[in-house]
């Protein structure tokens, strides 16, 4: 029996909301035995050159990627991972710049909401973690709030303050699903729905999302994600079979001590699913 490829198709660096520089992410992945890695920073391509250079030096196979923020349905933010893209494709670059342009305005509104419930200085605090107003995300706010001693860990900040319906949540219009898939396909990439188990959708809504994604040329879903429970992994394996999607395996690693799982530490995909990385190897 052949040994499954240790592929990790979704992770982040300091270029978006990760804790490690792109080259450090690559080195950690290599040390963890990863065979194939995709760096997929949020709406940003700026870490790919550094990451690829580090991967080439280590002999680690590397895929250019990005995670695009999408507004879908009734105020649901969905993330679409793009794999195997040409990072120099002009329409993709312009589209991502458009998505990033709304981050700072949203961050200011989030800080005002948090200030109203007694968490002061959140914008300035989040910006210290992000370094760039165009890259400020909820993760940077979460790190600031946790640093104030208000939660046991960074992940619990979301449940208390930053998730939908909580005091610091601010809705925002990102790219449409059609726009995001158009940018990805125009750049020669493969579109993957990231961590579908994180979206608060009932069964009918999930099927509608997957159906629209499939109809517009979407290719894969993350069956294994650091954010998925074993039960969710089984659920999305079933959806994968039902819709004929390729399957992805992804840690969604952001940094040591902060992520659900480390780079390359997920279990193997079910044998009957076709891995998305077969498009690249």
VEXDREN-2710 file (C-alpha; in Angstrom, 1 decimal):
% VEXDREN-2710
k/r/px/py/pz
1/UNK/0.0/0.0/0.0
2/UNK/1.4/3.4/-0.9
3/UNK/1.8/6.1/1.8
4/UNK/-0.7/9.0/1.4
5/UNK/0.8/12.3/0.4
6/UNK/1.1/14.6/3.4
7/UNK/-0.5/17.6/1.7
8/UNK/-1.6/20.8/3.5
9/UNK/-3.7/23.0/1.2
10/UNK/-4.6/26.0/3.4
11/UNK/-2.4/28.0/5.9
12/UNK/-1.5/31.6/6.7
13/UNK/1.5/33.8/7.3
14/UNK/2.1/37.3/8.7
15/UNK/1.1/38.7/5.3
16/UNK/-2.5/38.2/6.5
17/UNK/-3.4/37.0/10.0
18/UNK/-0.8/34.3/10.7
19/UNK/1.9/34.5/13.3
20/UNK/4.9/33.3/11.3
21/UNK/6.6/34.9/8.2
22/UNK/6.0/33.0/4.9
23/UNK/9.4/31.4/5.0
24/UNK/8.9/30.3/8.6
25/UNK/5.6/28.7/7.7
26/UNK/7.4/26.7/5.0
27/UNK/10.2/25.6/7.3
28/UNK/7.7/24.5/9.9
29/UNK/5.7/22.5/7.3
30/UNK/8.9/20.8/6.1
31/UNK/9.9/19.9/9.7
32/UNK/6.4/18.4/10.2
33/UNK/6.9/16.1/7.2
34/UNK/4.6/18.0/4.7
35/UNK/5.2/16.9/1.1
36/UNK/3.0/19.5/-0.6
37/UNK/2.1/23.0/0.8
38/UNK/-0.2/25.8/-0.3
39/UNK/0.1/29.2/1.3
40/UNK/-3.3/30.8/1.2
41/UNK/-3.3/34.2/3.0
42/UNK/-6.5/36.1/3.2
43/UNK/-7.1/38.2/0.1
44/UNK/-3.3/38.8/-0.3
45/UNK/-0.6/37.3/-2.6
46/UNK/2.3/39.1/-1.0
47/UNK/3.9/36.1/0.8
48/UNK/4.0/33.8/-2.2
49/UNK/7.5/34.7/-3.6
50/UNK/9.2/34.3/-0.2
51/UNK/7.4/31.1/0.6
52/UNK/8.2/29.6/-2.8
53/UNK/11.9/30.5/-2.5
54/UNK/12.0/28.8/1.0
55/UNK/10.2/25.7/-0.4
56/UNK/12.5/25.4/-3.3
57/UNK/15.5/25.6/-1.0
58/UNK/14.1/22.7/1.1
59/UNK/12.9/20.6/-1.8
60/UNK/9.3/21.0/-0.7
61/UNK/6.6/21.1/-3.4
62/UNK/4.7/24.3/-3.2
63/UNK/1.4/25.7/-4.7
64/UNK/0.5/29.3/-5.0
65/UNK/-2.8/30.1/-3.3
66/UNK/-5.0/32.7/-1.7
67/UNK/-8.2/32.6/0.5
68/UNK/-10.8/35.0/-0.9
69/UNK/-13.5/36.5/1.3
70/UNK/-17.0/36.1/-0.2
71/UNK/-20.4/37.4/0.8
72/UNK/-23.1/34.9/0.1
73/UNK/-26.8/34.6/0.8
74/UNK/-28.2/36.4/3.8
75/UNK/-25.1/38.0/5.4
76/UNK/-23.0/34.8/5.4
77/UNK/-19.2/35.2/4.8
78/UNK/-17.8/32.2/3.0
79/UNK/-14.1/31.7/2.3
80/UNK/-13.0/30.3/-1.1
81/UNK/-9.4/29.0/-1.3
82/UNK/-7.8/29.4/-4.7
83/UNK/-5.1/26.8/-5.5
84/UNK/-2.6/26.8/-8.4
85/UNK/-3.2/30.4/-9.4
86/UNK/-1.0/32.7/-11.5
87/UNK/-0.3/35.4/-8.8
88/UNK/0.5/37.9/-11.6
89/UNK/-2.9/37.7/-13.3
90/UNK/-4.1/41.3/-13.4
91/UNK/-7.8/40.6/-12.8
92/UNK/-7.1/38.5/-9.8
93/UNK/-4.8/41.2/-8.3
94/UNK/-7.3/43.9/-8.9
95/UNK/-10.1/41.9/-7.4
96/UNK/-8.1/41.2/-4.3
97/UNK/-7.2/44.8/-3.9
98/UNK/-10.9/45.7/-4.1
99/UNK/-11.7/43.2/-1.3
100/UNK/-8.9/44.4/0.9
101/UNK/-10.0/48.0/0.5
102/UNK/-13.0/47.5/2.8
103/UNK/-11.0/46.0/5.7
104/UNK/-9.9/49.2/7.4
105/UNK/-13.4/50.8/7.3
106/UNK/-14.9/47.6/8.8
107/UNK/-12.1/47.6/11.5
108/UNK/-13.0/51.1/12.6
109/UNK/-16.7/50.1/12.9
110/UNK/-15.8/47.0/14.9
111/UNK/-13.7/49.0/17.3
112/UNK/-16.6/51.4/17.9
113/UNK/-18.9/48.5/18.7
114/UNK/-16.3/47.0/21.1
115/UNK/-15.7/50.4/22.7
116/UNK/-19.4/50.5/23.5
117/UNK/-19.2/47.3/25.6
118/UNK/-16.1/48.4/27.5
119/UNK/-13.2/47.2/25.3
120/UNK/-11.3/50.3/24.5
121/UNK/-8.4/51.0/22.1
122/UNK/-9.3/47.9/20.0
123/UNK/-8.6/49.5/16.6
124/UNK/-5.1/50.6/17.6
125/UNK/-4.5/47.3/19.3
126/UNK/-5.5/45.3/16.3
127/UNK/-3.5/47.4/14.0
128/UNK/-0.3/46.7/16.1
129/UNK/-0.8/43.0/15.3
130/UNK/-1.7/43.5/11.7
131/UNK/0.8/46.2/10.8
132/UNK/-1.2/47.3/7.8
133/UNK/-4.8/48.8/7.9
134/UNK/-5.6/47.0/4.6
135/UNK/-5.0/43.6/6.3
136/UNK/-6.8/44.1/9.7
137/UNK/-9.0/41.1/10.4
138/UNK/-11.0/39.7/13.3
139/UNK/-8.0/37.6/14.2
140/UNK/-6.0/40.7/15.0
141/UNK/-8.8/42.0/17.2
142/UNK/-9.0/38.6/18.9
143/UNK/-5.3/38.7/19.7
144/UNK/-5.6/42.2/21.2
145/UNK/-8.7/41.3/23.3
146/UNK/-7.0/38.1/24.6
147/UNK/-3.9/40.1/25.5
148/UNK/-6.1/42.2/27.8
149/UNK/-6.7/39.1/29.9
150/UNK/-10.4/38.8/29.0
151/UNK/-10.4/35.3/27.6
152/UNK/-8.6/32.0/28.2
153/UNK/-7.4/31.8/24.6
154/UNK/-7.7/33.6/21.3
155/UNK/-10.3/31.2/19.8
156/UNK/-12.8/32.0/22.6
157/UNK/-12.7/35.7/21.8
158/UNK/-14.8/34.9/18.7
159/UNK/-17.5/33.1/20.6
160/UNK/-17.8/36.0/23.1
161/UNK/-17.3/39.1/21.0
162/UNK/-16.6/38.6/17.3
163/UNK/-18.9/36.0/15.8
164/UNK/-22.1/36.9/14.1
165/UNK/-24.6/38.3/16.6
166/UNK/-21.9/39.3/19.1
167/UNK/-21.1/42.9/20.1
168/UNK/-18.0/43.3/17.9
169/UNK/-19.4/41.6/14.8
170/UNK/-19.8/44.0/11.9
171/UNK/-21.3/42.7/8.6
172/UNK/-19.4/43.6/5.4
173/UNK/-19.8/43.1/1.7
174/UNK/-16.9/41.2/0.3
175/UNK/-16.6/39.7/-3.2
176/UNK/-19.6/37.8/-4.7
177/UNK/-19.2/34.1/-5.3
178/UNK/-19.4/34.8/-9.1
179/UNK/-16.6/37.4/-8.9
180/UNK/-14.3/35.2/-6.8
181/UNK/-14.7/32.2/-9.0
182/UNK/-14.2/34.3/-12.1
183/UNK/-10.9/35.7/-10.7
184/UNK/-9.7/32.2/-9.7
185/UNK/-10.6/30.6/-13.0
186/UNK/-9.1/33.5/-14.9
187/UNK/-5.9/33.0/-13.1
188/UNK/-5.9/29.3/-14.0
189/UNK/-6.7/28.2/-10.5
190/UNK/-8.9/25.6/-8.7
191/UNK/-11.6/26.8/-6.4
192/UNK/-12.2/25.1/-3.0
193/UNK/-14.8/25.9/-0.3
194/UNK/-12.8/26.4/2.9
195/UNK/-13.9/24.9/6.2
196/UNK/-17.5/24.5/5.3
197/UNK/-18.3/23.2/8.8
198/UNK/-17.7/26.7/10.2
199/UNK/-20.7/28.3/8.4
200/UNK/-23.9/28.5/10.3
201/UNK/-26.0/27.0/7.5
202/UNK/-28.8/24.4/7.7
203/UNK/-28.8/21.4/5.4
204/UNK/-30.9/23.1/2.8
205/UNK/-28.7/26.2/2.8
206/UNK/-25.5/24.2/2.6
207/UNK/-26.9/22.3/-0.4
208/UNK/-27.8/25.6/-2.1
209/UNK/-24.3/27.0/-1.5
210/UNK/-22.7/23.8/-2.8
211/UNK/-25.0/23.7/-5.8
212/UNK/-24.2/27.3/-6.8
213/UNK/-20.5/26.7/-6.3
214/UNK/-20.7/23.6/-8.5
215/UNK/-22.7/25.3/-11.2
216/UNK/-20.2/28.1/-11.4
217/UNK/-17.2/25.8/-11.8
218/UNK/-16.2/25.3/-8.2
219/UNK/-14.1/22.1/-8.0
220/UNK/-13.5/21.0/-4.3
221/UNK/-14.4/21.3/-0.7
222/UNK/-12.2/21.0/2.4
223/UNK/-13.3/17.6/3.9
224/UNK/-10.5/17.7/6.4
225/UNK/-10.0/21.0/8.1
226/UNK/-8.4/22.0/11.4
227/UNK/-11.8/23.6/12.2
228/UNK/-13.8/20.3/11.6
229/UNK/-14.8/17.7/14.1
230/UNK/-14.6/14.0/13.0
231/UNK/-18.3/14.1/12.5
232/UNK/-18.1/17.2/10.2
233/UNK/-15.3/15.5/8.2
234/UNK/-17.6/12.5/7.6
235/UNK/-20.5/14.9/6.7
236/UNK/-18.4/16.8/4.1
237/UNK/-17.0/13.6/2.7
238/UNK/-20.7/12.6/2.0
239/UNK/-21.3/16.0/0.3
240/UNK/-18.1/15.5/-1.7
241/UNK/-19.4/12.2/-3.1
242/UNK/-22.9/13.7/-3.6
243/UNK/-21.7/16.7/-5.7
244/UNK/-18.7/15.0/-7.3
245/UNK/-16.2/17.4/-5.8
246/UNK/-12.5/16.9/-5.3
247/UNK/-11.5/16.7/-1.6
248/UNK/-9.1/18.9/0.2
249/UNK/-7.0/18.4/3.3
250/UNK/-6.2/21.6/5.2
251/UNK/-4.9/22.6/8.6
252/UNK/-5.9/26.3/8.3
253/UNK/-2.8/26.9/10.4
254/UNK/-2.3/30.4/11.7
255/UNK/0.4/30.0/14.3
256/UNK/1.7/27.9/17.2
257/UNK/-0.6/27.7/20.2
258/UNK/-3.4/29.5/18.3
259/UNK/-4.6/27.0/15.7
260/UNK/-6.8/23.9/16.0
261/UNK/-4.1/21.8/14.5
262/UNK/-0.4/22.1/13.3
263/UNK/0.7/22.0/9.7
264/UNK/0.4/18.6/8.1
265/UNK/-1.1/16.9/11.2
266/UNK/-4.5/16.0/9.8
267/UNK/-5.6/12.4/9.2
268/UNK/-5.7/11.0/5.7
269/UNK/-8.6/11.6/3.4
270/UNK/-11.0/8.7/2.9
271/UNK/-9.7/6.3/0.2
272/UNK/-12.6/6.8/-2.2
273/UNK/-12.3/10.6/-2.5
274/UNK/-10.1/12.2/-5.2
275/UNK/-7.7/14.6/-3.6
276/UNK/-7.6/18.1/-5.1
277/UNK/-3.8/18.0/-5.3
278/UNK/-4.1/15.5/-8.1
279/UNK/-4.6/18.6/-10.3
280/UNK/-1.1/19.7/-9.5
281/UNK/1.2/16.6/-9.2
END
